[in-house]
Amino acid sequence: MRRIDAHHHLWDLDARPQEWLDGLDVIRRSFGLADLSAVTGPSGVDATVLVQVLNSVEETADFLALAGKSDLVAGVVGWVDLTAPDVAEQLDRLRSGPGGDRLVGVRHLVEPEPDPDWLMRPDVLAGLRAVRDAGLAYDLLTRPHQLPAALVAVRAVPDMVFVLDHLSKPDVAGRRIEPWATHLAALAAEPNVVAKLSGLVTEAGPEWTVGDLQPYVDVALEAFGPDRLMVGTDWPVCLLAAPYSEVLRTAEQLVLGLSAAERELVFGGTAERAYRLAAG
């Protein structure tokens, strides 16, 4: 089975400014396909899923064109305006452009939305149904307080795969489990949801140990099971807390209790199924 990094980013500061990088000097530079290959190769990663950074359809088109030229990037989770009435047309335009066959999902930066119920808005739900009709997955980027609204959205579109990014960013640094764990279990009870073991080192802060992360991964394993979990590095954001290779080694340590077959699911099989990735 292919070893898949189910969540990473790229950005080109010359093409598109990234204001969110202000003050993050470690990663305030451009990261392209050559940089990605340099870290994935030594770690034995066979394929990746490139995830949107900005709420920009132009960025998504650029990512698809990059993926179309790459043997490494198997899928792109892009962005369209879910609140617009023409979501289907937006998706059609992206799919008809260069690399359009690599579009496997859609994501919106819900985390910074001031309305905690943004995912429950009628226009957003209509947009999600258009994503479903296109046969794509939807990535949930939320904080724990937004999980109740995410649950409403998941139940409203039960025949679409939802992918929870970064386990909804629990408070690892503060060592808080609740109410995150309860909300996570409720979301995991819906069979159309899978989740990413990603982004946890960044939530833990610069001084972290595997033991700091283990309680959160154990909760996720109990809630979802290995057949609905996938590993993503969140590179290059992860560089704020750890290099690429260390993030993957840590993930391996965190799931040591699983069987070999279960680990294959977490490190590739779940991502292949959820995103319907073409065979490599």
N, C-alpha and C positions, 0 to 999 in steps of 0.2 A: 504493500500500500504506500502511496505517496506520502511524504512528510510535508505537511502544509502549514505555513504561517498564515493563519486566518485573519490577521489584522495588522496592517502596517500602513504607513503614509509615505508620500513623497511631496516635495514642494520646490519650486524654482522662484527664488526671490526676485530675479530679474524679470520674470514674466508676470508675477502676481505678488504684491506685498502681503505680508502676514503680520498684521498688527499684534496678534496674540503672542507673538514671539518676543515682544519688547521685554527686556529684562531677563530673558532666558538665553544667556550668551552661549551656553553649551550647544544648543541646537539652532542658534540663529545664523544659519547658512543654508544654502541649497542642498537638497538631497535628491539624487537622480537614480536611474537604473543601474549605473555603474557602481554607485555606493551600495545599492541593495545587493547586487551580485557579490560584492566583496565580503558581505557579512553572512549571506545565506549559504554560500558555497561551503565554507569551512564548517558550518553547523549542520550540513546534510539536509538542508531544506530543498525540496524538489519544486514546490509551487507556492504561490502567495496569493492573498486577496488584498488588493489595494483599496483603501477606504478614503472617501472624500474628507477634505480638511475644511473647506469653505462652503458656505451655502451659495454655490455658484455653478450654474449649468455649463459655463464655459470651462471651468476647471474639470468638470466631469468629462467633457468632450476631449480635453487634452489628455486626461488619464486613459481614456479608452484608446486614443491614438497611440499612446505609449505602450499600452498592453498589447495592442495589435502587432507591435514590432518585437515583442518579447516572448521568449519561451518560458520565462519564469512566472510572470504575472498571469495567473489563470483566470482571474475574475476581478471586476471592479464594482465596488459599492459606491454609487454616485449620488448626486443630488438633483432633485427637481422640486419646484414649488408646489407642495402638496395642497396649499390653500387656493391654488388657481383652478379654474374650470377646465383647463386644457392639459391635465396631467398626462393623459394617454398620448396626446400629440407631442408633448415634450419628450416622452419616452421613445416614441416612434422616430423622432428626429435624431436622437442620440444613437439609436440602434441602426439607423441607416447611414451613419457616418463612419469614419475610419475606426476599426476596432470595436464596432458596435456589438458584435457577438460576445464580447467579454463582459457586457453589463449583466451582473448577477443579482444586484440588489440596490436599494435606495436607502439613504439615511438623511435625517435632518438633525441639526444641532439643537435638540430639545433641551439639553442641560441648562443653557443660559436663558431660556425663555422665561419671562417674568410670571407668566400664568402657569401655575402648577398643573392645570387641567388642559393644557394646550392640546394634548393628544386626544382629548374627548370632543374637541370642536367638530361640529357637523361638516365643515368644509375639509378639515384634516381627514376625517373618517372617509369622506368621499374620495379624497386623494389616495388614501390607503387602499381602497377597493380598486382603484384604477391600477395601482401597482400590482395588486393581486391578479387582476385580469391580464396583466402583461406577463404573468408567470414568474415574477421576481420576489425575492425576499425583502423584508424591511428590518433594518438595524435600529434598535432602540438605544439611543444615547441619553441616559437619564441619571439623575441622582436618586437616592433612596426615597425622598419625599415625593418624587414623581411616579413611583411605581404603582400606586393605586390608579392613576389615570392610564398608565400603560396597560394595566389589567383590563380596564374598560375597553380600550382599543383592541386588545388581543381577542377579547370575547366578541367584539363587534365584527371582526373579520376572521372567523375561526378556520377558514380554509386557506390562509396564507401563513407562511413560515415567518415568524418573528425571531430575530437574533438579538439577544441582550448583550450589549457591549460592556466589557469591564465589570461584569457582575453588578452593574449599576453603581459602581464606585463607592463601596462601603468605606466607613471611617476606620481604615486600618491603622493610621497613625494614632488615632484616639482610642484604639482597641475596643470600639463599640460594635456589638453584634446586633442588638435590637434598636429600633424596630425593623432594621434592614432584613434580618433573617426571616421574620414572619412575612414581610411583603414578598421576599424572594420565593418562599415556599408557595404562596398563593399564586404567583405568576407561573411557577414551574408546574403547578397542577393542571395548567392548560397544555394539552398535548402538542399544540402548534408553536411552542416556544423552545428555542435552544439558547445556549449562553456561551460566552467566551471567557475563558480563563486568561484574562489580559488586563494590562494596566494596573495590576495590584502593586507592583514595586513602586510605581510613582505615587500611588495613594499612601504607601507606607512611609514615604519620605526618604531622605538620603541615607539614614542609618537604619537598616532593616536586616532581618534575618529570615530564613525559611520558616522558623517557628512563628514569626509574626504573621505570616501569610496563611499558615496551615489551617487555622480555625475557619477562615472564610472559604477556603477551597473545600474543606470537609462539609461545610453547610451546603455548598453548591453540589457536591457529589451526592449528598443525601437527597437533595431536592430534585436534581435533574437526572442523575445517573450518568455514566460515561458515554452512553450512546446519544446524549443530548448536550455534550460539552465539547468545546474545541479550544485549542491553544492558539493565541495570537501574541505577538511580541509588543505591539504598539510602538515599534521602532519608527522613526527615531526619537519619539517622545520619551521612550524608556531610558534614553541616554542620560536623562536628568537623574536617574537612580541607579542604572546598571547598563553595561554593554550588552549587545545583542546575544552573544553566546551565553552570558550568565543568565539572562532571562529564560532562555530555553533549558539550560541545565537546572535552573530552579524549578521550572515546570515539571521536569522529569522527576525531581525529588518529591514534589508535592503529590504526585500520583503513583508513588512507588508501590502502594498497597493494591493497585489494580493488577489484573492479569495482563499478559502480553496482548491478548486480543482486545481487551478494554483500552489499553494504552494506544493501540493502533487507531481506535475510534477517536480518541481525544486528540491525537496528533495528526489526523488526516481524514478518517472516515466520516466523521460528523460534518466537517466542512464540505467535503465532496457532496454529501447528500443534501445538506441544507441549501447550498448555493448552486446545486446542480452543475458542478464544474465538469467541463469536458475532460475526457480521459487524456492524460499527458502522454 
